[in-house]
């Protein structure tokens, strides 16, 4: 039971670790077989991610909504992951798509920079898991940034192709505008509610005088701030 709860927080850490390991492969391996090693690591790691996400899904289905406090720090001081059936299912589907993408890429991507491609792919998977599992609107912003930045790199992977660079630039401009607007909404919500935790926000939406540790009662006009944030 404890292991299943901890796997919720370990999955994003595992994906980031694999992304870093893939970047280090060219520094460690100098032989012509490095490309095969990168493919093996990517396939095996994505398969592990699928298994872990599936066990999380089974755990949530059998035990209900599960909350994990990263590092043991309680919200709003720490990062919290809250996983329900829908987010667990989406996380499993995301990791399954990652596995199939990696399998297809081992045949489709023929480049000496394949380690960079897979690293960006695992970073994007980390961002997607962060979006599905997070219980904090600021951490959602961080996950979105990680997802979008890695996506820009993937779009521009064939940097010798002017169309790829143009597409990545357009994508980056539009993505930056969207994430900036979301960040502004996060600031509005925090200024009104005094918290970034989703559960705390939901509680104070129903009962503005409710007090929780550290955040206490609402310090601002939650109705006005909510209208502006939702409209953005």
BELDA-V69650 format. One record per run of one state. SS is the DSSP state (helix for helix, strand for strand, loop for the rest). FROM is the first residue (numbers start at 0). LEN is the number of residues. Records with the same first field share a line. If there is no record, write none. Layout:
BEGIN
SS=FROM-LEN + FROM-LEN
END
This chain:
BEGIN
loop=0-1 + 28-5 + 63-2 + 72-7 + 83-1 + 108-5 + 134-1 + 155-6 + 193-3 + 206-15 + 231-1
helix=1-27 + 33-30 + 69-3 + 84-24 + 113-20 + 136-19 + 161-32 + 197-9 + 221-10
strand=65-4 + 79-4 + 133-1 + 135-1 + 196-1
END
